[in-house]
Amino acid sequence: MLLWAVSMMLTLGPAAWSSSPPAEWVCRQEEEEEEEEEEEEEEEEEEEEEEEEEERGRSEEQQRELKASQTVPSNSGPGTD
């Protein structure tokens, strides 16, 4: 096992010995994090839009019901005993 580790260090070079990851890895990780954040923001925006559409649909339906109840002739009045 130790022999394998030493041979890997020799084949990979000094990059394998350092404790900090290569700059390329750091850049990739930052890009991935940015992409994830963008995706999360897009999902939140889509959810907000869906909620707004549902609210609009509800308010429109309530307005229709209100208009319908106002236009329906009532049975109360003179001579409806």
ChimeraX commands (.cxc) that place a marker at each C-alpha (Angstrom):
marker #1 position 0.00,0.00,0.00 radius 0.5
marker #1 position 2.77,2.42,0.88 radius 0.5
marker #1 position 4.59,1.52,-2.30 radius 0.5
marker #1 position 1.43,2.26,-4.29 radius 0.5
marker #1 position 1.03,5.66,-2.59 radius 0.5
marker #1 position 4.65,6.60,-3.28 radius 0.5
marker #1 position 4.38,5.53,-6.91 radius 0.5
marker #1 position 1.20,7.57,-7.31 radius 0.5
marker #1 position 2.89,10.62,-5.81 radius 0.5
marker #1 position 5.82,10.24,-8.17 radius 0.5
marker #1 position 3.58,9.83,-11.22 radius 0.5
marker #1 position 1.27,12.70,-10.31 radius 0.5
marker #1 position 4.07,15.04,-9.33 radius 0.5
marker #1 position 4.16,17.84,-6.76 radius 0.5
marker #1 position 0.47,18.62,-7.23 radius 0.5
marker #1 position -0.36,15.41,-5.35 radius 0.5
marker #1 position 1.85,16.44,-2.45 radius 0.5
marker #1 position 0.39,19.87,-1.84 radius 0.5
marker #1 position -2.49,20.25,0.57 radius 0.5
marker #1 position -4.35,22.81,-1.57 radius 0.5
marker #1 position -6.32,21.69,-4.61 radius 0.5
marker #1 position -5.20,22.83,-8.05 radius 0.5
marker #1 position -6.60,26.16,-9.22 radius 0.5
marker #1 position -8.47,24.42,-12.04 radius 0.5
marker #1 position -10.46,22.39,-9.52 radius 0.5
marker #1 position -11.26,25.49,-7.50 radius 0.5
marker #1 position -12.52,27.29,-10.61 radius 0.5
marker #1 position -14.68,24.33,-11.59 radius 0.5
marker #1 position -16.12,24.12,-8.09 radius 0.5
marker #1 position -16.93,27.85,-8.08 radius 0.5
marker #1 position -18.59,27.55,-11.51 radius 0.5
marker #1 position -20.67,24.61,-10.33 radius 0.5
marker #1 position -21.75,26.51,-7.22 radius 0.5
marker #1 position -22.75,29.52,-9.33 radius 0.5
marker #1 position -24.75,27.28,-11.68 radius 0.5
marker #1 position -26.54,25.68,-8.73 radius 0.5
marker #1 position -27.39,29.10,-7.30 radius 0.5
marker #1 position -28.73,30.25,-10.67 radius 0.5
marker #1 position -30.85,27.12,-10.99 radius 0.5
marker #1 position -32.25,27.64,-7.48 radius 0.5
marker #1 position -33.10,31.26,-8.29 radius 0.5
marker #1 position -34.84,30.20,-11.51 radius 0.5
marker #1 position -36.86,27.58,-9.64 radius 0.5
marker #1 position -37.89,30.15,-7.01 radius 0.5
marker #1 position -38.96,32.59,-9.74 radius 0.5
marker #1 position -41.00,29.89,-11.47 radius 0.5
marker #1 position -42.70,28.98,-8.19 radius 0.5
marker #1 position -43.52,32.64,-7.53 radius 0.5
marker #1 position -44.96,33.02,-11.04 radius 0.5
marker #1 position -47.10,29.91,-10.57 radius 0.5
marker #1 position -48.38,31.21,-7.24 radius 0.5
marker #1 position -49.21,34.58,-8.82 radius 0.5
marker #1 position -51.09,32.85,-11.65 radius 0.5
marker #1 position -53.05,30.77,-9.15 radius 0.5
marker #1 position -53.94,33.90,-7.16 radius 0.5
marker #1 position -55.01,35.68,-10.35 radius 0.5
marker #1 position -57.14,32.70,-11.31 radius 0.5
marker #1 position -58.75,32.64,-7.87 radius 0.5
marker #1 position -59.49,36.36,-7.89 radius 0.5
marker #1 position -60.94,36.13,-11.41 radius 0.5
marker #1 position -63.10,33.21,-10.35 radius 0.5
marker #1 position -64.30,35.13,-7.29 radius 0.5
marker #1 position -65.12,38.13,-9.47 radius 0.5
marker #1 position -67.09,35.91,-11.84 radius 0.5
marker #1 position -68.98,34.37,-8.94 radius 0.5
marker #1 position -69.71,37.82,-7.52 radius 0.5
marker #1 position -70.99,39.07,-10.88 radius 0.5
marker #1 position -73.07,35.92,-11.31 radius 0.5
marker #1 position -74.61,36.33,-7.87 radius 0.5
marker #1 position -75.39,39.96,-8.63 radius 0.5
marker #1 position -76.99,39.19,-11.98 radius 0.5
marker #1 position -79.15,36.33,-10.72 radius 0.5
marker #1 position -82.59,37.76,-10.05 radius 0.5
marker #1 position -83.54,37.38,-6.45 radius 0.5
marker #1 position -86.85,35.82,-5.48 radius 0.5
marker #1 position -87.40,38.32,-2.72 radius 0.5
marker #1 position -89.53,41.30,-3.45 radius 0.5
marker #1 position -93.09,42.44,-3.48 radius 0.5
marker #1 position -95.61,39.71,-4.12 radius 0.5
marker #1 position -93.31,36.71,-3.54 radius 0.5
marker #1 position -94.93,35.38,-0.39 radius 0.5
marker link #1:1,2 radius 0.2
marker link #1:2,3 radius 0.2
marker link #1:3,4 radius 0.2
marker link #1:4,5 radius 0.2
marker link #1:5,6 radius 0.2
marker link #1:6,7 radius 0.2
marker link #1:7,8 radius 0.2
marker link #1:8,9 radius 0.2
marker link #1:9,10 radius 0.2
marker link #1:10,11 radius 0.2
marker link #1:11,12 radius 0.2
marker link #1:12,13 radius 0.2
marker link #1:13,14 radius 0.2
marker link #1:14,15 radius 0.2
marker link #1:15,16 radius 0.2
marker link #1:16,17 radius 0.2
marker link #1:17,18 radius 0.2
marker link #1:18,19 radius 0.2
marker link #1:19,20 radius 0.2
marker link #1:20,21 radius 0.2
marker link #1:21,22 radius 0.2
marker link #1:22,23 radius 0.2
marker link #1:23,24 radius 0.2
marker link #1:24,25 radius 0.2
marker link #1:25,26 radius 0.2
marker link #1:26,27 radius 0.2
marker link #1:27,28 radius 0.2
marker link #1:28,29 radius 0.2
marker link #1:29,30 radius 0.2
marker link #1:30,31 radius 0.2
marker link #1:31,32 radius 0.2
marker link #1:32,33 radius 0.2
marker link #1:33,34 radius 0.2
marker link #1:34,35 radius 0.2
marker link #1:35,36 radius 0.2
marker link #1:36,37 radius 0.2
marker link #1:37,38 radius 0.2
marker link #1:38,39 radius 0.2
marker link #1:39,40 radius 0.2
marker link #1:40,41 radius 0.2
marker link #1:41,42 radius 0.2
marker link #1:42,43 radius 0.2
marker link #1:43,44 radius 0.2
marker link #1:44,45 radius 0.2
marker link #1:45,46 radius 0.2
marker link #1:46,47 radius 0.2
marker link #1:47,48 radius 0.2
marker link #1:48,49 radius 0.2
marker link #1:49,50 radius 0.2
marker link #1:50,51 radius 0.2
marker link #1:51,52 radius 0.2
marker link #1:52,53 radius 0.2
marker link #1:53,54 radius 0.2
marker link #1:54,55 radius 0.2
marker link #1:55,56 radius 0.2
marker link #1:56,57 radius 0.2
marker link #1:57,58 radius 0.2
marker link #1:58,59 radius 0.2
marker link #1:59,60 radius 0.2
marker link #1:60,61 radius 0.2
marker link #1:61,62 radius 0.2
marker link #1:62,63 radius 0.2
marker link #1:63,64 radius 0.2
marker link #1:64,65 radius 0.2
marker link #1:65,66 radius 0.2
marker link #1:66,67 radius 0.2
marker link #1:67,68 radius 0.2
marker link #1:68,69 radius 0.2
marker link #1:69,70 radius 0.2
marker link #1:70,71 radius 0.2
marker link #1:71,72 radius 0.2
marker link #1:72,73 radius 0.2
marker link #1:73,74 radius 0.2
marker link #1:74,75 radius 0.2
marker link #1:75,76 radius 0.2
marker link #1:76,77 radius 0.2
marker link #1:77,78 radius 0.2
marker link #1:78,79 radius 0.2
marker link #1:79,80 radius 0.2
marker link #1:80,81 radius 0.2
view
